[in-house]
Amino acid sequence: MKFLIIINDPPYGTERIYNGLRLATNLLAKHEDAELSIFLMGDAASAAKSGQQTPNGYYNVERMLTNVMRKRGNVLVCGTCMDARGLTDDELVAGAARSTMDELTELAVDADKVLVF
């Protein structure tokens, strides 16, 4: 089954991205046949910035994204949203990729389930 998770909220300050990434990790762990793409847009684009420093005991979105990709998930970041936030391709966490609205459209059409956080 193909899943698309679209995340809009910033990496910190709300728990939406945290919960979306928890679900993504669990989907990949519990269902070997799951194909998962995460599309970060709006303020969520900054979640893919490498080098995040968080206090001990606090979740780290960069590590969570890396874990999703390690488990065969695909992480894409809206290029327009990156540009609006001054985020360059070189600043993205390893494995995440700049993407487009056209690619998001194709992912949405191909997905069996689309979840939005």
N, CA, C and O atoms as a GROMACS GRO file, in nm:
protein
  468
    1MET      N    1   0.085  -0.118   0.000
    1MET     CA    2   0.000   0.000   0.000
    1MET      C    3   0.090   0.124   0.000
    1MET      O    4   0.192   0.128   0.069
    2LYS      N    5   0.051   0.224  -0.077
    2LYS     CA    6   0.128   0.348  -0.088
    2LYS      C    7   0.067   0.456   0.002
    2LYS      O    8  -0.053   0.485  -0.005
    3PHE      N    9   0.152   0.515   0.086
    3PHE     CA   10   0.111   0.621   0.176
    3PHE      C   11   0.184   0.750   0.140
    3PHE      O   12   0.303   0.748   0.107
    4LEU      N   13   0.113   0.860   0.148
    4LEU     CA   14   0.172   0.993   0.135
    4LEU      C   15   0.134   1.070   0.261
    4LEU      O   16   0.017   1.084   0.294
    5ILE      N   17   0.236   1.119   0.330
    5ILE     CA   18   0.212   1.203   0.447
    5ILE      C   19   0.260   1.343   0.412
    5ILE      O   20   0.378   1.364   0.380
    6ILE      N   21   0.169   1.438   0.418
    6ILE     CA   22   0.201   1.579   0.392
    6ILE      C   23   0.205   1.649   0.527
    6ILE      O   24   0.111   1.642   0.606
    7ILE      N   25   0.316   1.718   0.552
    7ILE     CA   26   0.332   1.789   0.679
    7ILE      C   27   0.352   1.937   0.651
    7ILE      O   28   0.434   1.975   0.567
    8ASN      N   29   0.276   2.020   0.722
    8ASN     CA   30   0.279   2.165   0.701
    8ASN      C   31   0.338   2.244   0.818
    8ASN      O   32   0.392   2.352   0.798
    9ASP      N   33   0.329   2.191   0.939
    9ASP     CA   34   0.366   2.266   1.059
    9ASP      C   35   0.518   2.272   1.079
    9ASP      O   36   0.590   2.187   1.027
   10PRO      N   37   0.565   2.371   1.155
   10PRO     CA   38   0.708   2.383   1.181
   10PRO      C   39   0.758   2.262   1.261
   10PRO      O   40   0.678   2.192   1.323
   11PRO      N   41   0.889   2.238   1.259
   11PRO     CA   42   0.944   2.121   1.325
   11PRO      C   43   0.928   2.124   1.478
   11PRO      O   44   0.922   2.019   1.542
   12TYR      N   45   0.922   2.242   1.534
   12TYR     CA   46   0.911   2.254   1.680
   12TYR      C   47   0.804   2.359   1.712
   12TYR      O   48   0.780   2.450   1.634
   13GLY      N   49   0.742   2.344   1.829
   13GLY     CA   50   0.638   2.438   1.870
   13GLY      C   51   0.500   2.375   1.870
   13GLY      O   52   0.412   2.417   1.945
   14THR      N   53   0.480   2.276   1.785
   14THR     CA   54   0.359   2.195   1.789
   14THR      C   55   0.406   2.050   1.786
   14THR      O   56   0.525   2.023   1.767
   15GLU      N   57   0.317   1.959   1.804
   15GLU     CA   58   0.356   1.817   1.800
   15GLU      C   59   0.309   1.748   1.674
   15GLU      O   60   0.317   1.625   1.664
   16ARG      N   61   0.260   1.823   1.577
   16ARG     CA   62   0.208   1.760   1.455
   16ARG      C   63   0.316   1.687   1.376
   16ARG      O   64   0.295   1.574   1.334
   17ILE      N   65   0.430   1.750   1.357
   17ILE     CA   66   0.535   1.682   1.280
   17ILE      C   67   0.588   1.563   1.358
   17ILE      O   68   0.616   1.458   1.300
   18TYR      N   69   0.600   1.578   1.488
   18TYR     CA   70   0.644   1.469   1.574
   18TYR      C   71   0.549   1.349   1.558
   18TYR      O   72   0.594   1.236   1.539
   19ASN      N   73   0.420   1.374   1.566
   19ASN     CA   74   0.323   1.265   1.554
   19ASN      C   75   0.316   1.209   1.413
   19ASN      O   76   0.299   1.088   1.396
   20GLY      N   77   0.330   1.293   1.313
   20GLY     CA   78   0.333   1.245   1.175
   20GLY      C   79   0.452   1.153   1.150
   20GLY      O   80   0.439   1.052   1.081
   21LEU      N   81   0.567   1.189   1.205
   21LEU     CA   82   0.687   1.107   1.187
   21LEU      C   83   0.680   0.979   1.271
   21LEU      O   84   0.734   0.876   1.230
   22ARG      N   85   0.615   0.985   1.384
   22ARG     CA   86   0.594   0.863   1.464
   22ARG      C   87   0.507   0.766   1.386
   22ARG      O   88   0.536   0.646   1.381
   23LEU      N   89   0.401   0.817   1.324
   23LEU     CA   90   0.314   0.732   1.243
   23LEU      C   91   0.392   0.675   1.124
   23LEU      O   92   0.380   0.556   1.094
   24ALA      N   93   0.470   0.757   1.057
   24ALA     CA   94   0.548   0.711   0.942
   24ALA      C   95   0.642   0.598   0.982
   24ALA      O   96   0.651   0.497   0.912
   25THR      N   97   0.711   0.613   1.092
   25THR     CA   98   0.804   0.512   1.140
   25THR      C   99   0.729   0.382   1.172
   25THR      O  100   0.777   0.274   1.139
   26ASN      N  101   0.614   0.394   1.235
   26ASN     CA  102   0.537   0.276   1.272
   26ASN      C  103   0.480   0.204   1.149
   26ASN      O  104   0.478   0.081   1.144
   27LEU      N  105   0.434   0.281   1.050
   27LEU     CA  106   0.384   0.220   0.926
   27LEU      C  107   0.492   0.135   0.860
   27LEU      O  108   0.467   0.023   0.815
   28LEU      N  109   0.613   0.190   0.854
   28LEU     CA  110   0.723   0.118   0.789
   28LEU      C  111   0.768  -0.002   0.872
   28LEU      O  112   0.809  -0.104   0.816
   29ALA      N  113   0.761   0.010   1.004
   29ALA     CA  114   0.803  -0.100   1.091
   29ALA      C  115   0.702  -0.214   1.091
   29ALA      O  116   0.740  -0.331   1.097
   30LYS      N  117   0.574  -0.183   1.085
   30LYS     CA  118   0.470  -0.284   1.100
   30LYS      C  119   0.421  -0.343   0.968
   30LYS      O  120   0.358  -0.449   0.967
   31HIS      N  121   0.450  -0.276   0.856
   31HIS     CA  122   0.400  -0.322   0.726
   31HIS      C  123   0.513  -0.322   0.624
   31HIS      O  124   0.548  -0.217   0.569
   32GLU      N  125   0.569  -0.440   0.600
   32GLU     CA  126   0.682  -0.451   0.507
   32GLU      C  127   0.649  -0.406   0.366
   32GLU      O  128   0.737  -0.360   0.294
   33ASP      N  129   0.524  -0.418   0.327
   33ASP     CA  130   0.484  -0.383   0.192
   33ASP      C  131   0.450  -0.235   0.176
   33ASP      O  132   0.418  -0.190   0.066
   34ALA      N  133   0.457  -0.160   0.285
   34ALA     CA  134   0.422  -0.017   0.278
   34ALA      C  135   0.527   0.061   0.200
   34ALA      O  136   0.648   0.043   0.218
   35GLU      N  137   0.478   0.148   0.112
   35GLU     CA  138   0.563   0.245   0.044
   35GLU      C  139   0.522   0.381   0.100
   35GLU      O  140   0.404   0.414   0.101
   36LEU      N  141   0.619   0.458   0.146
   36LEU     CA  142   0.588   0.582   0.216
   36LEU      C  143   0.668   0.699   0.161
   36LEU      O  144   0.790   0.691   0.146
   37SER      N  145   0.597   0.806   0.133
   37SER     CA  146   0.661   0.933   0.099
   37SER      C  147   0.612   1.038   0.197
   37SER      O  148   0.494   1.043   0.231
   38ILE      N  149   0.705   1.121   0.242
   38ILE     CA  150   0.672   1.235   0.326
   38ILE      C  151   0.703   1.359   0.245
   38ILE      O  152   0.812   1.372   0.190
   39PHE      N  153   0.608   1.451   0.239
   39PHE     CA  154   0.628   1.576   0.168
   39PHE      C  155   0.619   1.689   0.270
   39PHE      O  156   0.514   1.709   0.332
   40LEU      N  157   0.728   1.761   0.288
   40LEU     CA  158   0.736   1.873   0.382
   40LEU      C  159   0.711   2.002   0.306
   40LEU      O  160   0.780   2.033   0.209
   41MET      N  161   0.610   2.077   0.351
   41MET     CA  162   0.581   2.205   0.285
   41MET      C  163   0.550   2.311   0.388
   41MET      O  164   0.528   2.280   0.505
   42GLY      N  165   0.547   2.437   0.344
   42GLY     CA  166   0.526   2.546   0.438
   42GLY      C  167   0.638   2.547   0.541
   42GLY      O  168   0.754   2.523   0.508
   43ASP      N  169   0.602   2.574   0.665
   43ASP     CA  170   0.703   2.580   0.771
   43ASP      C  171   0.769   2.446   0.798
   43ASP      O  172   0.876   2.442   0.858
   44ALA      N  173   0.708   2.336   0.755
   44ALA     CA  174   0.769   2.204   0.774
   44ALA      C  175   0.896   2.187   0.691
   44ALA      O  176   0.977   2.098   0.719
   45ALA      N  177   0.916   2.271   0.588
   45ALA     CA  178   1.038   2.261   0.507
   45ALA      C  179   1.163   2.273   0.594
   45ALA      O  180   1.263   2.207   0.567
   46SER      N  181   1.157   2.355   0.697
   46SER     CA  182   1.275   2.372   0.783
   46SER      C  183   1.303   2.250   0.868
   46SER      O  184   1.410   2.242   0.930
   47ALA      N  185   1.212   2.155   0.872
   47ALA     CA  186   1.236   2.030   0.946
   47ALA      C  187   1.347   1.948   0.882
   47ALA      O  188   1.410   1.867   0.950
   48ALA      N  189   1.372   1.968   0.754
   48ALA     CA  190   1.472   1.890   0.683
   48ALA      C  191   1.611   1.953   0.690
   48ALA      O  192   1.704   1.904   0.625
   49LYS      N  193   1.627   2.058   0.767
   49LYS     CA  194   1.759   2.122   0.780
   49LYS      C  195   1.850   2.035   0.864
   49LYS      O  196   1.812   1.989   0.972
   50SER      N  197   1.970   2.012   0.813
   50SER     CA  198   2.066   1.930   0.888
   50SER      C  199   2.131   2.012   1.000
   50SER      O  200   2.132   2.135   0.997
   51GLY      N  201   2.184   1.941   1.098
   51GLY     CA  202   2.256   2.005   1.208
   51GLY      C  203   2.168   2.056   1.320
   51GLY      O  204   2.209   2.146   1.393
   52GLN      N  205   2.049   2.000   1.336
   52GLN     CA  206   1.959   2.046   1.442
   52GLN      C  207   2.014   2.008   1.580
   52GLN      O  208   2.061   1.896   1.600
   53GLN      N  209   2.008   2.102   1.671
   53GLN     CA  210   2.052   2.081   1.809
   53GLN      C  211   1.932   2.097   1.901
   53GLN      O  212   1.872   2.204   1.907
   54THR      N  213   1.896   1.991   1.970
   54THR     CA  214   1.784   1.998   2.064
   54THR      C  215   1.832   1.957   2.203
   54THR      O  216   1.930   1.884   2.215
   55PRO      N  217   1.764   2.004   2.308
   55PRO     CA  218   1.803   1.967   2.443
   55PRO      C  219   1.791   1.816   2.466
   55PRO      O  220   1.709   1.750   2.403
   56ASN      N  221   1.872   1.763   2.557
   56ASN     CA  222   1.861   1.622   2.593
   56ASN      C  223   1.720   1.591   2.639
   56ASN      O  224   1.660   1.668   2.714
   57GLY      N  225   1.668   1.478   2.594
   57GLY     CA  226   1.533   1.437   2.632
   57GLY      C  227   1.424   1.495   2.544
   57GLY      O  228   1.306   1.462   2.564
   58TYR      N  229   1.459   1.580   2.448
   58TYR     CA  230   1.362   1.641   2.358
   58TYR      C  231   1.375   1.575   2.222
   58TYR      O  232   1.486   1.546   2.177
   59TYR      N  233   1.264   1.552   2.156
   59TYR     CA  234   1.271   1.488   2.024
   59TYR      C  235   1.349   1.575   1.926
   59TYR      O  236   1.352   1.697   1.937
   60ASN      N  237   1.411   1.509   1.829
   60ASN     CA  238   1.490   1.576   1.727
   60ASN      C  239   1.436   1.534   1.590
   60ASN      O  240   1.447   1.417   1.551
   61VAL      N  241   1.377   1.628   1.519
   61VAL     CA  242   1.311   1.598   1.391
   61VAL      C  243   1.410   1.549   1.287
   61VAL      O  244   1.376   1.462   1.207
   62GLU      N  245   1.530   1.602   1.286
   62GLU     CA  246   1.630   1.555   1.191
   62GLU      C  247   1.657   1.405   1.211
   62GLU      O  248   1.660   1.330   1.114
   63ARG      N  249   1.674   1.363   1.334
   63ARG     CA  250   1.697   1.221   1.362
   63ARG      C  251   1.576   1.137   1.323
   63ARG      O  252   1.591   1.026   1.272
   64MET      N  253   1.456   1.190   1.347
   64MET     CA  254   1.335   1.116   1.312
   64MET      C  255   1.323   1.100   1.160
   64MET      O  256   1.288   0.992   1.112
   65LEU      N  257   1.353   1.206   1.085
   65LEU     CA  258   1.350   1.196   0.938
   65LEU      C  259   1.453   1.096   0.888
   65LEU      O  260   1.425   1.017   0.798
   66THR      N  261   1.572   1.100   0.946
   66THR     CA  262   1.678   1.007   0.908
   66THR      C  263   1.634   0.863   0.934
   66THR      O  264   1.661   0.774   0.853
   67ASN      N  265   1.567   0.841   1.045
   67ASN     CA  266   1.517   0.708   1.077
   67ASN      C  267   1.413   0.661   0.975
   67ASN      O  268   1.415   0.545   0.935
   68VAL      N  269   1.324   0.749   0.934
   68VAL     CA  270   1.224   0.714   0.833
   68VAL      C  271   1.294   0.675   0.702
   68VAL      O  272   1.256   0.577   0.639
   69MET      N  273   1.394   0.752   0.663
   69MET     CA  274   1.464   0.722   0.538
   69MET      C  275   1.544   0.592   0.549
   69MET      O  276   1.554   0.517   0.452
   70ARG      N  277   1.599   0.565   0.665
   70ARG     CA  278   1.674   0.441   0.688
   70ARG      C  279   1.581   0.320   0.673
   70ARG      O  280   1.625   0.212   0.633
   71LYS      N  281   1.453   0.338   0.705
   71LYS     CA  282   1.355   0.230   0.696
   71LYS      C  283   1.286   0.227   0.559
   71LYS      O  284   1.180   0.166   0.546
   72ARG      N  285   1.342   0.292   0.459
   72ARG     CA  286   1.299   0.295   0.319
   72ARG      C  287   1.193   0.400   0.287
   72ARG      O  288   1.130   0.392   0.181
   73GLY      N  289   1.172   0.497   0.374
   73GLY     CA  290   1.080   0.607   0.344
   73GLY      C  291   1.147   0.711   0.256
   73GLY      O  292   1.270   0.722   0.253
   74ASN      N  293   1.066   0.786   0.186
   74ASN     CA  294   1.114   0.889   0.094
   74ASN      C  295   1.075   1.025   0.153
   74ASN      O  296   0.959   1.047   0.187
   75VAL      N  297   1.171   1.117   0.165
   75VAL     CA  298   1.143   1.250   0.220
   75VAL      C  299   1.169   1.355   0.113
   75VAL      O  300   1.280   1.367   0.060
   76LEU      N  301   1.064   1.431   0.082
   76LEU     CA  302   1.072   1.537  -0.019
   76LEU      C  303   1.035   1.669   0.046
   76LEU      O  304   0.952   1.676   0.136
   77VAL      N  305   1.098   1.776  -0.004
   77VAL     CA  306   1.077   1.908   0.053
   77VAL      C  307   1.036   2.004  -0.058
   77VAL      O  308   1.100   2.009  -0.163
   78CYS      N  309   0.929   2.079  -0.035
   78CYS     CA  310   0.882   2.177  -0.133
   78CYS      C  311   0.991   2.279  -0.163
   78CYS      O  312   1.038   2.349  -0.073
   79GLY      N  313   1.032   2.287  -0.289
   79GLY     CA  314   1.138   2.380  -0.329
   79GLY      C  315   1.099   2.525  -0.311
   79GLY      O  316   1.182   2.606  -0.267
   80THR      N  317   0.976   2.561  -0.344
   80THR     CA  318   0.930   2.699  -0.326
   80THR      C  319   0.933   2.736  -0.178
   80THR      O  320   0.971   2.848  -0.142
   81CYS      N  321   0.892   2.643  -0.093
   81CYS     CA  322   0.892   2.667   0.052
   81CYS      C  323   1.036   2.679   0.104
   81CYS      O  324   1.063   2.760   0.193
   82MET      N  325   1.126   2.599   0.049
   82MET     CA  326   1.268   2.609   0.087
   82MET      C  327   1.321   2.748   0.051
   82MET      O  328   1.385   2.814   0.133
   83ASP      N  329   1.294   2.792  -0.071
   83ASP     CA  330   1.341   2.922  -0.116
   83ASP      C  331   1.288   3.035  -0.029
   83ASP      O  332   1.361   3.128   0.005
   84ALA      N  333   1.161   3.028   0.008
   84ALA     CA  334   1.100   3.132   0.090
   84ALA      C  335   1.165   3.140   0.228
   84ALA      O  336   1.160   3.244   0.293
   85ARG      N  337   1.226   3.030   0.272
   85ARG     CA  338   1.289   3.025   0.404
   85ARG      C  339   1.441   3.030   0.397
   85ARG      O  340   1.509   3.015   0.499
   86GLY      N  341   1.494   3.053   0.278
   86GLY     CA  342   1.638   3.064   0.262
   86GLY      C  343   1.712   2.934   0.284
   86GLY      O  344   1.830   2.935   0.319
   87LEU      N  345   1.645   2.823   0.262
   87LEU     CA  346   1.705   2.690   0.283
   87LEU      C  347   1.757   2.638   0.150
   87LEU      O  348   1.683   2.631   0.051
   88THR      N  349   1.884   2.601   0.146
   88THR     CA  350   1.945   2.551   0.022
   88THR      C  351   1.950   2.399   0.021
   88THR      O  352   1.936   2.335   0.124
   89ASP      N  353   1.969   2.343  -0.097
   89ASP     CA  354   1.978   2.198  -0.112
   89ASP      C  355   2.091   2.140  -0.027
   89ASP      O  356   2.078   2.032   0.029
   90ASP      N  357   2.202   2.213  -0.017
   90ASP     CA  358   2.317   2.166   0.061
   90ASP      C  359   2.288   2.159   0.210
   90ASP      O  360   2.359   2.089   0.283
   91GLU      N  361   2.187   2.229   0.256
   91GLU     CA  362   2.153   2.230   0.399
   91GLU      C  363   2.057   2.117   0.439
   91GLU      O  364   2.032   2.096   0.557
   92LEU      N  365   2.004   2.045   0.340
   92LEU     CA  366   1.909   1.940   0.370
   92LEU      C  367   1.977   1.820   0.435
   92LEU      O  368   2.093   1.789   0.406
   93VAL      N  369   1.905   1.755   0.524
   93VAL     CA  370   1.953   1.632   0.585
   93VAL      C  371   1.980   1.530   0.472
   93VAL      O  372   1.906   1.525   0.374
   94ALA      N  373   2.085   1.451   0.489
   94ALA     CA  374   2.123   1.354   0.386
   94ALA      C  375   2.005   1.262   0.353
   94ALA      O  376   1.944   1.203   0.443
   95GLY      N  377   1.975   1.251   0.226
   95GLY     CA  378   1.867   1.164   0.179
   95GLY      C  379   1.739   1.238   0.144
   95GLY      O  380   1.660   1.189   0.064
   96ALA      N  381   1.717   1.356   0.202
   96ALA     CA  382   1.600   1.438   0.168
   96ALA      C  383   1.628   1.510   0.036
   96ALA      O  384   1.743   1.539   0.004
   97ALA      N  385   1.523   1.539  -0.040
   97ALA     CA  386   1.541   1.600  -0.171
   97ALA      C  387   1.442   1.714  -0.194
   97ALA      O  388   1.327   1.708  -0.151
   98ARG      N  389   1.490   1.817  -0.263
   98ARG     CA  390   1.403   1.925  -0.309
   98ARG      C  391   1.301   1.868  -0.405
   98ARG      O  392   1.332   1.780  -0.485
   99SER      N  393   1.179   1.918  -0.398
   99SER     CA  394   1.073   1.866  -0.484
   99SER      C  395   0.986   1.980  -0.536
   99SER      O  396   1.016   2.098  -0.516
  100THR      N  397   0.880   1.942  -0.604
  100THR     CA  398   0.792   2.039  -0.669
  100THR      C  399   0.646   2.006  -0.644
  100THR      O  400   0.613   1.897  -0.597
  101MET      N  401   0.560   2.100  -0.674
  101MET     CA  402   0.416   2.077  -0.665
  101MET      C  403   0.373   1.970  -0.766
  101MET      O  404   0.281   1.893  -0.739
  102ASP      N  405   0.439   1.965  -0.881
  102ASP     CA  406   0.408   1.861  -0.980
  102ASP      C  407   0.435   1.722  -0.923
  102ASP      O  408   0.356   1.629  -0.942
  103GLU      N  409   0.547   1.707  -0.852
  103GLU     CA  410   0.579   1.577  -0.793
  103GLU      C  411   0.480   1.542  -0.682
  103GLU      O  412   0.439   1.426  -0.669
  104LEU      N  413   0.443   1.641  -0.601
  104LEU     CA  414   0.344   1.618  -0.496
  104LEU      C  415   0.210   1.574  -0.558
  104LEU      O  416   0.144   1.485  -0.505
  105THR      N  417   0.174   1.636  -0.667
  105THR     CA  418   0.049   1.600  -0.736
  105THR      C  419   0.053   1.454  -0.779
  105THR      O  420  -0.045   1.381  -0.758
  106GLU      N  421   0.162   1.410  -0.837
  106GLU     CA  422   0.174   1.271  -0.882
  106GLU      C  423   0.173   1.175  -0.763
  106GLU      O  424   0.111   1.069  -0.770
  107LEU      N  425   0.240   1.211  -0.656
  107LEU     CA  426   0.239   1.127  -0.536
  107LEU      C  427   0.097   1.112  -0.480
  107LEU      O  428   0.057   1.004  -0.440
  108ALA      N  429   0.022   1.223  -0.479
  108ALA     CA  430  -0.115   1.220  -0.427
  108ALA      C  431  -0.205   1.133  -0.514
  108ALA      O  432  -0.288   1.059  -0.463
  109VAL      N  433  -0.188   1.142  -0.645
  109VAL     CA  434  -0.270   1.062  -0.737
  109VAL      C  435  -0.237   0.914  -0.722
  109VAL      O  436  -0.326   0.829  -0.729
  110ASP      N  437  -0.110   0.882  -0.704
  110ASP     CA  438  -0.065   0.742  -0.695
  110ASP      C  439  -0.088   0.679  -0.558
  110ASP      O  440  -0.090   0.556  -0.546
  111ALA      N  441  -0.105   0.761  -0.454
  111ALA     CA  442  -0.115   0.707  -0.317
  111ALA      C  443  -0.249   0.639  -0.294
  111ALA      O  444  -0.352   0.679  -0.347
  112ASP      N  445  -0.244   0.534  -0.213
  112ASP     CA  446  -0.367   0.470  -0.167
  112ASP      C  447  -0.427   0.550  -0.052
  112ASP      O  448  -0.549   0.557  -0.037
  113LYS      N  449  -0.342   0.610   0.028
  113LYS     CA  450  -0.386   0.691   0.142
  113LYS      C  451  -0.300   0.816   0.151
  113LYS      O  452  -0.178   0.809   0.140
  114VAL      N  453  -0.364   0.932   0.171
  114VAL     CA  454  -0.296   1.058   0.191
  114VAL      C  455  -0.333   1.108   0.330
  114VAL      O  456  -0.451   1.123   0.362
  115LEU      N  457  -0.232   1.133   0.410
  115LEU     CA  458  -0.252   1.182   0.547
  115LEU      C  459  -0.187   1.319   0.559
  115LEU      O  460  -0.076   1.340   0.510
  116VAL      N  461  -0.255   1.412   0.624
  116VAL     CA  462  -0.205   1.548   0.632
  116VAL      C  463  -0.191   1.588   0.780
  116VAL      O  464  -0.284   1.572   0.859
  117PHE      N  465  -0.074   1.639   0.812
  117PHE     CA  466  -0.046   1.688   0.947
  117PHE      C  467  -0.008   1.835   0.939
  117PHE      O  468   0.019   1.898   1.041
   0.00000   0.00000   0.00000
